């Protein structure tokens, strides 16, 4: 599983790798080439492989978004996308390690649909005429299949062996997702007495290195889990990582 994938010293090393923007794009491009090559010779057929492939592609797309947003100075938006990618990684790792979890993950989406239609039924009359019928149908399905909610994100991280990632990075990124007062500090400049001196009206690339470094580790971890489910040799991924300098020699 994902043993301590995001320790501070690992992030420091990743930041050095991603300090040059070119290295970030090279890693992303290499990951895409590896994915294309893997799917060219092995199209997923079993349900778990399909689910894990979808989750990996979510992380892959998020990696590009984090890179683009951070280079433009939109650190808060990049952080929100990165938290989403980290959550996808936790789910991906659980699906990769437990076939039954992948099935539970898919079925649990019915509970989300049920919640949505419950809200639609409470909207003003005649706005959603079909909501009530769909709600009853979903309710019966949830009851018959005894569907249950997935474990919390924290529990999924723990089950994946990624406690450090949750405690160190996920909670930090949550400040931007939930717009905490602390997250607003990036838009303000204060003096030593805490008095407001200036407002940052334009984006600043103050966290690009940290965001890129963390995203590199997330992408590599997701790629490793996905390759394991597909049964692709780790040597192929190791060669890809060597080409962009993430590792110096094959494990």
C-alpha positions as CSV (number, residue, x, y, z in Angstrom):
1,X,0.0,0.0,0.0
2,X,1.1,3.6,0.3
3,X,3.5,3.7,3.2
4,X,4.2,7.3,4.2
5,X,4.1,8.7,0.7
6,X,4.4,12.3,1.7
7,X,7.0,12.8,4.4
8,X,8.6,16.3,4.5
9,X,12.0,15.1,3.3
10,X,10.3,13.4,0.3
11,X,8.6,16.7,-0.5
12,X,11.9,18.6,-0.3
13,X,13.4,16.2,-2.8
14,X,10.4,16.4,-5.1
15,X,10.5,20.2,-5.0
16,X,14.1,20.1,-6.2
17,X,13.1,17.9,-9.1
18,X,10.1,20.1,-10.0
19,X,11.9,23.4,-9.5
20,X,12.3,23.8,-13.3
21,X,9.0,24.0,-15.0
22,X,10.3,21.8,-17.8
23,X,10.8,18.9,-15.4
24,X,7.2,19.1,-14.3
25,X,5.9,18.9,-17.8
26,X,8.3,16.1,-18.7
27,X,7.0,14.0,-15.8
28,X,3.4,14.6,-16.8
29,X,4.1,13.8,-20.5
30,X,6.1,10.6,-19.5
31,X,3.2,9.5,-17.3
32,X,0.8,10.0,-20.2
33,X,3.0,8.1,-22.6
34,X,3.3,5.3,-20.1
35,X,-0.5,5.2,-19.8
36,X,-1.0,5.2,-23.5
37,X,1.5,2.4,-24.0
38,X,-0.1,0.3,-21.2
39,X,-3.6,0.7,-22.6
40,X,-2.4,-0.1,-26.1
41,X,-1.4,-3.6,-25.0
42,X,-3.9,-4.1,-22.2
43,X,-7.4,-2.6,-22.3
44,X,-9.0,-3.0,-18.8
45,X,-11.9,-5.5,-18.8
46,X,-12.6,-6.5,-15.2
47,X,-14.6,-3.9,-13.2
48,X,-11.9,-3.2,-10.7
49,X,-9.3,-2.4,-13.4
50,X,-11.8,-0.1,-15.1
51,X,-12.5,1.8,-11.8
52,X,-8.8,2.1,-11.0
53,X,-8.1,3.3,-14.5
54,X,-10.7,6.0,-14.2
55,X,-9.3,7.1,-10.8
56,X,-5.8,7.2,-12.2
57,X,-6.9,9.4,-15.1
58,X,-8.5,11.7,-12.6
59,X,-5.2,12.1,-10.8
60,X,-3.4,12.5,-14.2
61,X,-5.7,15.3,-15.3
62,X,-5.5,17.0,-11.9
63,X,-1.7,16.9,-12.2
64,X,-1.8,19.0,-15.3
65,X,-4.4,21.4,-13.8
66,X,-2.2,21.9,-10.7
67,X,0.8,22.7,-12.9
68,X,-1.0,25.2,-15.1
69,X,-2.8,26.9,-12.2
70,X,0.3,27.2,-10.0
71,X,2.4,28.6,-12.9
72,X,-0.2,31.3,-13.3
73,X,-0.1,32.1,-9.6
74,X,-3.5,30.7,-8.7
75,X,-2.2,28.8,-5.7
76,X,-5.5,28.5,-3.8
77,X,-7.2,27.0,-6.9
78,X,-4.3,24.7,-7.5
79,X,-4.4,23.5,-3.9
80,X,-8.1,22.7,-4.1
81,X,-7.5,20.6,-7.2
82,X,-4.6,18.9,-5.5
83,X,-6.7,17.9,-2.5
84,X,-9.2,16.4,-4.9
85,X,-6.3,14.4,-6.6
86,X,-5.1,13.2,-3.2
87,X,-8.6,12.0,-2.3
88,X,-8.7,10.2,-5.6
89,X,-5.4,8.6,-4.7
90,X,-6.6,7.3,-1.4
91,X,-9.7,5.7,-3.1
92,X,-7.5,4.4,-5.9
93,X,-5.1,2.7,-3.4
94,X,-8.0,1.0,-1.6
95,X,-9.5,-0.2,-4.8
96,X,-6.1,-1.5,-5.9
97,X,-5.7,-3.4,-2.7
98,X,-9.2,-4.7,-2.3
99,X,-11.4,-5.8,-5.2
100,X,-14.5,-5.6,-3.0
101,X,-13.8,-1.9,-2.2
102,X,-14.0,-1.0,-5.9
103,X,-17.5,-2.5,-6.0
104,X,-18.5,-0.7,-2.9
105,X,-17.1,2.6,-4.3
106,X,-19.3,2.2,-7.4
107,X,-22.4,1.2,-5.6
108,X,-22.1,4.0,-3.0
109,X,-22.7,6.5,-5.8
110,X,-26.4,5.5,-5.6
111,X,-26.5,7.0,-2.1
112,X,-25.3,10.3,-3.6
113,X,-28.0,10.2,-6.3
114,X,-30.6,9.4,-3.6
115,X,-29.5,12.5,-1.6
116,X,-29.7,14.7,-4.7
117,X,-33.2,13.5,-5.6
118,X,-34.3,13.9,-1.9
119,X,-33.3,17.6,-2.2
120,X,-35.1,17.9,-5.5
121,X,-38.3,16.7,-4.0
122,X,-38.1,19.5,-1.5
123,X,-37.9,22.2,-4.2
124,X,-40.9,24.3,-5.1
125,X,-43.8,22.3,-6.6
126,X,-43.8,21.3,-10.3
127,X,-40.1,22.1,-10.8
128,X,-39.0,18.4,-10.7
129,X,-42.0,16.3,-11.6
130,X,-39.9,13.1,-12.0
131,X,-37.9,13.5,-8.8
132,X,-40.4,11.6,-6.6
133,X,-40.6,8.5,-8.9
134,X,-36.8,8.4,-9.2
135,X,-36.4,8.9,-5.5
136,X,-38.7,5.9,-4.7
137,X,-36.8,3.7,-7.2
138,X,-33.4,4.6,-5.7
139,X,-34.7,4.1,-2.2
140,X,-35.9,0.6,-3.0
141,X,-32.5,-0.2,-4.7
142,X,-30.5,1.1,-1.8
143,X,-32.6,-0.9,0.7
144,X,-32.5,-4.1,-1.4
145,X,-28.8,-4.0,-2.0
146,X,-28.1,-2.8,1.6
147,X,-25.8,-0.1,0.3
148,X,-23.6,1.7,2.8
149,X,-21.5,4.9,2.7
150,X,-17.8,4.6,2.1
151,X,-15.4,5.1,4.9
152,X,-14.3,8.7,5.6
153,X,-11.4,10.1,3.6
154,X,-9.3,9.9,6.8
155,X,-10.1,6.2,7.2
156,X,-9.4,5.5,3.5
157,X,-6.0,7.2,3.9
158,X,-5.3,5.1,7.0
159,X,-6.3,1.9,5.2
160,X,-4.0,2.8,2.3
161,X,-1.1,3.3,4.7
162,X,-1.0,7.0,3.9
163,X,-1.7,8.6,7.3
164,X,1.2,11.1,6.9
165,X,-0.3,12.3,3.6
166,X,-3.7,12.9,5.3
167,X,-2.3,14.6,8.3
168,X,0.4,16.6,6.6
169,X,-1.0,17.6,3.2
170,X,-4.7,16.8,3.0
171,X,-5.6,18.9,6.0
172,X,-3.4,21.8,4.9
173,X,-5.0,21.8,1.4
174,X,-8.5,21.8,3.1
175,X,-7.9,25.4,4.2
176,X,-8.3,26.5,0.6
177,X,-11.2,24.2,-0.2
178,X,-13.2,25.4,2.8
179,X,-12.0,29.0,2.5
180,X,-10.7,29.3,6.1
181,X,-9.8,32.7,7.5
182,X,-6.2,31.6,7.5
183,X,-6.3,30.9,3.7
184,X,-7.2,34.6,3.2
185,X,-3.7,35.6,4.3
186,X,-2.3,35.1,0.9
187,X,-4.3,38.1,-0.3
188,X,-3.1,40.4,2.4
189,X,0.2,41.8,3.7
190,X,0.6,42.9,7.3
191,X,3.3,44.4,9.4
192,X,4.9,43.0,12.5
193,X,2.0,44.4,14.5
194,X,-0.5,42.5,12.4
195,X,-1.8,45.7,10.8
196,X,-3.0,45.5,7.2
197,X,-0.5,47.2,4.8
198,X,-1.5,46.1,1.4
199,X,-3.8,43.8,-0.6
200,X,-2.5,41.3,-3.3
201,X,-4.8,42.0,-6.2
202,X,-2.9,39.9,-8.6
203,X,-1.8,36.2,-8.5
204,X,1.6,35.5,-7.1
205,X,3.6,32.3,-7.7
206,X,4.6,31.8,-4.1
207,X,3.7,28.1,-3.7
208,X,4.4,26.8,-7.2
209,X,7.4,24.6,-6.0
210,X,5.6,23.1,-3.1
211,X,2.5,22.4,-5.1
212,X,4.5,20.9,-8.0
213,X,6.6,18.8,-5.6
214,X,3.6,17.3,-3.8
215,X,1.8,16.7,-7.1
216,X,4.8,14.8,-8.4
217,X,4.6,12.4,-5.5
218,X,0.9,12.0,-5.8
219,X,1.1,11.2,-9.5
220,X,3.9,8.7,-9.1
221,X,2.1,6.9,-6.3
222,X,-1.1,6.8,-8.4
223,X,0.8,5.5,-11.4
224,X,2.4,2.8,-9.3
225,X,-0.9,1.6,-7.9
226,X,-2.5,1.6,-11.4
227,X,0.4,-0.3,-13.0
228,X,0.1,-2.9,-10.3
229,X,-3.6,-3.5,-11.0
230,X,-2.9,-3.8,-14.8
231,X,0.0,-6.1,-14.1
232,X,2.5,-3.9,-15.9
233,X,6.2,-4.5,-15.0
234,X,7.6,-2.0,-12.6
235,X,10.7,-1.8,-14.7
236,X,8.8,0.2,-17.3
237,X,7.7,2.8,-14.8
238,X,11.2,2.9,-13.3
239,X,12.7,3.7,-16.7
240,X,10.2,6.5,-17.1
241,X,11.1,8.0,-13.8
242,X,14.8,7.8,-14.5
243,X,14.3,9.8,-17.7
244,X,13.0,12.8,-15.8
245,X,15.4,12.3,-12.9
246,X,13.0,11.2,-10.2
247,X,15.1,8.2,-9.5
248,X,18.7,7.5,-10.4
249,X,18.5,3.7,-10.8
250,X,15.9,1.0,-11.0
251,X,14.8,-0.5,-7.8
